[in-house]
Amino acid sequence: MRNSRLVLVAITALAAGAALTWHIRSGTETNHSANDTGAAVQREAVRSPSSLTTPETQAHPPAMKQQSPGSKSLDAHSPMLAYENSEDLAQVVEQLSPAAQSGDWQAKWMLARAFDECFPQVADPTLYGKIRASAHELPPEVQADMLRHLNRSEHRCRQLIASGQVTRTKVLESFDVALRTENLANRATSLVNSPESMSENDAKAMIRQIVESRDPWAIWALSEVMGETEDGANEYGPFSGSKVDRWAWKFVACALGYPCGPDSAEVRRLCVTQGHCASQALEGVVQQAFLTPAEFKEAIGKRDELLGIIAAGNVQSIFR
């Protein structure tokens, strides 16, 4: 049975009381070791960016640079890139609001993400100051990455927060509006949230449609469908059922144009909310913080295989 977990839960639910779930602790955190027992061990939470360069990463550059022929790369004027590249989210809200009101699903999502990104600073105005005060406990290069992400987030949010628009209610309402719009990404989200609402055959047909679309946003959402299950079953074929599969599909989305670079919102979120900071694209952060070396190598291999399947137009084979 698949977990009934939300794909895109507003950071609102995490901000109050938990300091966004991350603690700077002189560089240690609990993670899974690569040994046979799989026991939780203490390991470095953040390492020098140079330590991320392994034979695997040398052989496989960041996925965002591996865009496949025929992929649906993001238009230069897309709402997603407007959000990703902006230094002033108040301008993004002003720019995208008319499109969102006209039904543009991506504009609705980017508005929700803008409010969501800024809300922690409203929920606890001292939060970033507390994080900065603890930064001296981190290695210098990690401290620099963390401060860079904090500074950019503060700068992006300054005018939007000053406008008084960033409230808990606004964040939740924005996500609710975004989720009500019909699009492939939201269909994937609905399968995660309500797995019993669709037969296996219908779910596979929807997954096939999403993969064939080569839509990076929809495939990013699909990664949650293809990830861990409560019973460990790979109900949608050999590219489903584990955290390795979830990250492999995210890497596919990156390769098809989803923003995953060192300054992307996703990498910034992992740094600011969870303390995983590095001058790396998403793959580097995942390699250092979320997967063992063997798991990371497997995820990269599955990413490459999936990209080959997509390029060949043989999507049905993902269920073999």
C-alpha positions as a Python dict, from the first residue, in 0.01 Angstrom:
ca = {
    (1, 'M'): (0, 0, 0),
    (2, 'R'): (135, 338, -99),
    (3, 'N'): (183, 606, 165),
    (4, 'S'): (-90, 866, 170),
    (5, 'R'): (155, 1153, 188),
    (6, 'L'): (130, 1497, 37),
    (7, 'V'): (370, 1577, -244),
    (8, 'L'): (377, 1948, -190),
    (9, 'V'): (307, 2037, 171),
    (10, 'A'): (355, 2403, 244),
    (11, 'I'): (657, 2483, 459),
    (12, 'T'): (395, 2656, 672),
    (13, 'A'): (336, 2330, 852),
    (14, 'L'): (703, 2308, 948),
    (15, 'A'): (800, 2663, 1024),
    (16, 'A'): (659, 2719, 1369),
    (17, 'G'): (839, 2560, 1658),
    (18, 'A'): (1080, 2337, 1471),
    (19, 'A'): (1311, 2597, 1316),
    (20, 'L'): (1227, 2434, 983),
    (21, 'T'): (1343, 2093, 1110),
    (22, 'W'): (1715, 2154, 1083),
    (23, 'H'): (1974, 2198, 1350),
    (24, 'I'): (2333, 2303, 1300),
    (25, 'R'): (2521, 2057, 1518),
    (26, 'S'): (2893, 2087, 1462),
    (27, 'G'): (2857, 1885, 1143),
    (28, 'T'): (2691, 1559, 1255),
    (29, 'E'): (2351, 1412, 1194),
    (30, 'T'): (2183, 1073, 1192),
    (31, 'N'): (2181, 904, 855),
    (32, 'H'): (2193, 556, 710),
    (33, 'S'): (2533, 398, 672),
    (34, 'A'): (2647, 195, 375),
    (35, 'N'): (2721, -112, 586),
    (36, 'D'): (2528, -439, 564),
    (37, 'T'): (2324, -380, 878),
    (38, 'G'): (2182, -51, 749),
    (39, 'A'): (2189, 85, 1104),
    (40, 'A'): (2167, 457, 1166),
    (41, 'V'): (2509, 607, 1234),
    (42, 'Q'): (2656, 945, 1299),
    (43, 'R'): (2807, 1097, 985),
    (44, 'E'): (2910, 1435, 860),
    (45, 'A'): (2601, 1641, 780),
    (46, 'V'): (2788, 1858, 536),
    (47, 'R'): (3119, 1799, 367),
    (48, 'S'): (3355, 2003, 163),
    (49, 'P'): (3219, 2049, -191),
    (50, 'S'): (3541, 1898, -321),
    (51, 'S'): (3456, 1574, -143),
    (52, 'L'): (3151, 1538, -366),
    (53, 'T'): (3367, 1483, -673),
    (54, 'T'): (3378, 1106, -719),
    (55, 'P'): (3422, 883, -1022),
    (56, 'E'): (3043, 863, -1040),
    (57, 'T'): (2992, 1239, -1050),
    (58, 'Q'): (3276, 1286, -1293),
    (59, 'A'): (3115, 1033, -1524),
    (60, 'H'): (2772, 1185, -1478),
    (61, 'P'): (2763, 1567, -1478),
    (62, 'P'): (2469, 1739, -1306),
    (63, 'A'): (2145, 1621, -1463),
    (64, 'M'): (2025, 1969, -1541),
    (65, 'K'): (2298, 1988, -1806),
    (66, 'Q'): (2194, 1661, -1971),
    (67, 'Q'): (1876, 1781, -2136),
    (68, 'S'): (1758, 1519, -2380),
    (69, 'P'): (1666, 1586, -2743),
    (70, 'G'): (1295, 1650, -2767),
    (71, 'S'): (1253, 1729, -2399),
    (72, 'K'): (1012, 1998, -2293),
    (73, 'S'): (1260, 2258, -2173),
    (74, 'L'): (1112, 2550, -1989),
    (75, 'D'): (1028, 2854, -2195),
    (76, 'A'): (1241, 3157, -2114),
    (77, 'H'): (924, 3340, -2010),
    (78, 'S'): (765, 3054, -1815),
    (79, 'P'): (621, 3124, -1469),
    (80, 'M'): (860, 2869, -1322),
    (81, 'L'): (1167, 3048, -1451),
    (82, 'A'): (1020, 3383, -1351),
    (83, 'Y'): (1004, 3248, -996),
    (84, 'E'): (1339, 3069, -1008),
    (85, 'N'): (1539, 3360, -1146),
    (86, 'S'): (1377, 3649, -962),
    (87, 'E'): (1555, 3859, -702),
    (88, 'D'): (1223, 4016, -594),
    (89, 'L'): (928, 3785, -536),
    (90, 'A'): (693, 4080, -495),
    (91, 'Q'): (752, 4151, -863),
    (92, 'V'): (686, 3785, -945),
    (93, 'V'): (354, 3797, -762),
    (94, 'E'): (256, 4113, -946),
    (95, 'Q'): (372, 3971, -1280),
    (96, 'L'): (205, 3629, -1248),
    (97, 'S'): (-122, 3723, -1076),
    (98, 'P'): (-309, 3811, -1400),
    (99, 'A'): (-205, 3481, -1560),
    (100, 'A'): (-303, 3289, -1248),
    (101, 'Q'): (-643, 3459, -1244),
    (102, 'S'): (-684, 3358, -1608),
    (103, 'G'): (-628, 2992, -1519),
    (104, 'D'): (-256, 2940, -1589),
    (105, 'W'): (-177, 2643, -1365),
    (106, 'Q'): (197, 2704, -1350),
    (107, 'A'): (144, 3069, -1256),
    (108, 'K'): (-82, 2951, -971),
    (109, 'W'): (186, 2714, -848),
    (110, 'M'): (459, 2975, -863),
    (111, 'L'): (249, 3220, -664),
    (112, 'A'): (201, 2952, -399),
    (113, 'R'): (571, 2879, -393),
    (114, 'A'): (659, 3246, -361),
    (115, 'F'): (436, 3291, -57),
    (116, 'D'): (556, 2960, 84),
    (117, 'E'): (924, 3050, 49),
    (118, 'C'): (877, 3373, 239),
    (119, 'F'): (642, 3257, 512),
    (120, 'P'): (907, 3114, 752),
    (121, 'Q'): (1055, 3462, 788),
    (122, 'V'): (710, 3590, 885),
    (123, 'A'): (630, 3301, 1118),
    (124, 'D'): (956, 3357, 1306),
    (125, 'P'): (1130, 3686, 1220),
    (126, 'T'): (1430, 3575, 1429),
    (127, 'L'): (1473, 3240, 1253),
    (128, 'Y'): (1743, 3335, 1004),
    (129, 'G'): (1926, 3528, 1274),
    (130, 'K'): (1933, 3215, 1489),
    (131, 'I'): (2068, 3010, 1201),
    (132, 'R'): (2337, 3269, 1132),
    (133, 'A'): (2435, 3275, 1498),
    (134, 'S'): (2508, 2901, 1479),
    (135, 'A'): (2689, 2919, 1148),
    (136, 'H'): (3031, 2942, 1311),
    (137, 'E'): (2998, 2573, 1402),
    (138, 'L'): (3008, 2476, 1034),
    (139, 'P'): (3314, 2431, 811),
    (140, 'P'): (3396, 2762, 639),
    (141, 'E'): (3297, 2652, 289),
    (142, 'V'): (2965, 2511, 412),
    (143, 'Q'): (2901, 2825, 614),
    (144, 'A'): (2953, 3029, 299),
    (145, 'D'): (2698, 2822, 106),
    (146, 'M'): (2446, 2844, 387),
    (147, 'L'): (2484, 3221, 419),
    (148, 'R'): (2457, 3262, 42),
    (149, 'H'): (2124, 3080, 37),
    (150, 'L'): (1994, 3265, 343),
    (151, 'N'): (2093, 3602, 200),
    (152, 'R'): (1930, 3532, -134),
    (153, 'S'): (1610, 3409, 29),
    (154, 'E'): (1593, 3719, 248),
    (155, 'H'): (1658, 3945, -50),
    (156, 'R'): (1397, 3773, -266),
    (157, 'C'): (1135, 3797, 7),
    (158, 'R'): (1202, 4144, 147),
    (159, 'Q'): (949, 4340, -57),
    (160, 'L'): (684, 4069, -57),
    (161, 'I'): (698, 4045, 322),
    (162, 'A'): (687, 4424, 349),
    (163, 'S'): (369, 4426, 139),
    (164, 'G'): (186, 4235, 413),
    (165, 'Q'): (66, 3964, 174),
    (166, 'V'): (258, 3676, 333),
    (167, 'T'): (35, 3504, 587),
    (168, 'R'): (-35, 3144, 682),
    (169, 'T'): (-383, 3175, 536),
    (170, 'K'): (-245, 3311, 209),
    (171, 'V'): (1, 3025, 176),
    (172, 'L'): (-260, 2757, 235),
    (173, 'E'): (-515, 2925, 9),
    (174, 'S'): (-257, 2958, -269),
    (175, 'F'): (-168, 2591, -256),
    (176, 'D'): (-536, 2498, -248),
    (177, 'V'): (-601, 2706, -562),
    (178, 'A'): (-297, 2555, -736),
    (179, 'L'): (-400, 2199, -655),
    (180, 'R'): (-748, 2251, -797),
    (181, 'T'): (-616, 2324, -1147),
    (182, 'E'): (-625, 2040, -1400),
    (183, 'N'): (-277, 1946, -1524),
    (184, 'L'): (-51, 1642, -1535),
    (185, 'A'): (148, 1738, -1226),
    (186, 'N'): (-166, 1768, -1016),
    (187, 'R'): (-290, 1434, -1147),
    (188, 'A'): (31, 1277, -1017),
    (189, 'T'): (-19, 1454, -685),
    (190, 'S'): (-373, 1321, -660),
    (191, 'L'): (-244, 965, -705),
    (192, 'V'): (-4, 1014, -414),
    (193, 'N'): (-268, 1168, -189),
    (194, 'S'): (-553, 932, -285),
    (195, 'P'): (-398, 608, -415),
    (196, 'E'): (-725, 420, -384),
    (197, 'S'): (-902, 658, -621),
    (198, 'M'): (-756, 496, -932),
    (199, 'S'): (-725, 136, -1051),
    (200, 'E'): (-377, 0, -1120),
    (201, 'N'): (-440, 4, -1495),
    (202, 'D'): (-566, 362, -1485),
    (203, 'A'): (-269, 464, -1269),
    (204, 'K'): (-26, 308, -1516),
    (205, 'A'): (-201, 481, -1806),
    (206, 'M'): (-165, 814, -1627),
    (207, 'I'): (201, 747, -1546),
    (208, 'R'): (266, 660, -1909),
    (209, 'Q'): (97, 983, -2022),
    (210, 'I'): (310, 1189, -1784),
    (211, 'V'): (635, 1026, -1892),
    (212, 'E'): (548, 1057, -2261),
    (213, 'S'): (476, 1426, -2211),
    (214, 'R'): (839, 1487, -2105),
    (215, 'D'): (700, 1763, -1884),
    (216, 'P'): (968, 1823, -1616),
    (217, 'W'): (721, 1960, -1360),
    (218, 'A'): (486, 1662, -1400),
    (219, 'I'): (774, 1412, -1385),
    (220, 'W'): (905, 1583, -1070),
    (221, 'A'): (562, 1530, -911),
    (222, 'L'): (553, 1174, -1045),
    (223, 'S'): (873, 1095, -853),
    (224, 'E'): (668, 1084, -534),
    (225, 'V'): (435, 827, -689),
    (226, 'M'): (733, 613, -786),
    (227, 'G'): (910, 638, -449),
    (228, 'E'): (890, 447, -124),
    (229, 'T'): (584, 239, -37),
    (230, 'E'): (479, 121, 306),
    (231, 'D'): (534, -245, 215),
    (232, 'G'): (834, -185, -13),
    (233, 'A'): (649, -314, -318),
    (234, 'N'): (745, -188, -663),
    (235, 'E'): (383, -175, -776),
    (236, 'Y'): (462, 26, -1090),
    (237, 'G'): (753, -178, -1215),
    (238, 'P'): (1130, -187, -1154),
    (239, 'F'): (1159, 192, -1147),
    (240, 'S'): (932, 226, -843),
    (241, 'G'): (911, 140, -476),
    (242, 'S'): (1223, 287, -315),
    (243, 'K'): (1393, 613, -230),
    (244, 'V'): (1647, 536, -501),
    (245, 'D'): (1362, 530, -754),
    (246, 'R'): (1221, 855, -618),
    (247, 'W'): (1553, 1033, -663),
    (248, 'A'): (1611, 871, -1003),
    (249, 'W'): (1284, 1017, -1129),
    (250, 'K'): (1372, 1357, -983),
    (251, 'F'): (1704, 1341, -1166),
    (252, 'V'): (1510, 1262, -1485),
    (253, 'A'): (1300, 1575, -1427),
    (254, 'C'): (1621, 1773, -1382),
    (255, 'A'): (1758, 1635, -1709),
    (256, 'L'): (1439, 1739, -1887),
    (257, 'G'): (1455, 2097, -1761),
    (258, 'Y'): (1333, 2113, -1401),
    (259, 'P'): (1552, 2372, -1218),
    (260, 'C'): (1803, 2174, -1013),
    (261, 'G'): (2115, 2391, -1027),
    (262, 'P'): (2322, 2520, -734),
    (263, 'D'): (2105, 2833, -707),
    (264, 'S'): (1770, 2665, -770),
    (265, 'A'): (1482, 2697, -528),
    (266, 'E'): (1495, 2324, -454),
    (267, 'V'): (1864, 2329, -358),
    (268, 'R'): (1808, 2646, -155),
    (269, 'R'): (1516, 2481, 25),
    (270, 'L'): (1725, 2178, 120),
    (271, 'C'): (1991, 2411, 263),
    (272, 'V'): (1767, 2658, 445),
    (273, 'T'): (1512, 2408, 580),
    (274, 'Q'): (1726, 2100, 636),
    (275, 'G'): (2085, 2220, 658),
    (276, 'H'): (2214, 2032, 353),
    (277, 'C'): (2426, 2308, 201),
    (278, 'A'): (2681, 2276, -77),
    (279, 'S'): (2791, 2456, -391),
    (280, 'Q'): (2643, 2174, -594),
    (281, 'A'): (2345, 2102, -814),
    (282, 'L'): (2075, 1879, -666),
    (283, 'E'): (2259, 1558, -752),
    (284, 'G'): (2557, 1662, -540),
    (285, 'V'): (2336, 1748, -243),
    (286, 'V'): (2153, 1416, -271),
    (287, 'Q'): (2480, 1229, -297),
    (288, 'Q'): (2617, 1381, 21),
    (289, 'A'): (2303, 1383, 234),
    (290, 'F'): (2037, 1135, 125),
    (291, 'L'): (2187, 830, -45),
    (292, 'T'): (2476, 596, 24),
    (293, 'P'): (2741, 569, -252),
    (294, 'A'): (2583, 246, -379),
    (295, 'E'): (2235, 398, -376),
    (296, 'F'): (2352, 709, -556),
    (297, 'K'): (2522, 502, -825),
    (298, 'E'): (2201, 302, -868),
    (299, 'A'): (1992, 619, -892),
    (300, 'I'): (2221, 761, -1160),
    (301, 'G'): (2203, 434, -1352),
    (302, 'K'): (1825, 429, -1337),
    (303, 'R'): (1812, 794, -1443),
    (304, 'D'): (2020, 718, -1750),
    (305, 'E'): (1811, 412, -1834),
    (306, 'L'): (1488, 609, -1800),
    (307, 'L'): (1619, 888, -2021),
    (308, 'G'): (1708, 628, -2282),
    (309, 'I'): (1359, 478, -2263),
    (310, 'I'): (1200, 821, -2299),
    (311, 'A'): (1424, 914, -2593),
    (312, 'A'): (1337, 585, -2767),
    (313, 'G'): (965, 639, -2712),
    (314, 'N'): (937, 301, -2541),
    (315, 'V'): (766, 423, -2225),
    (316, 'Q'): (560, 108, -2172),
    (317, 'S'): (883, -74, -2085),
    (318, 'I'): (909, 107, -1751),
    (319, 'F'): (643, -137, -1622),
    (320, 'R'): (823, -454, -1736),
}
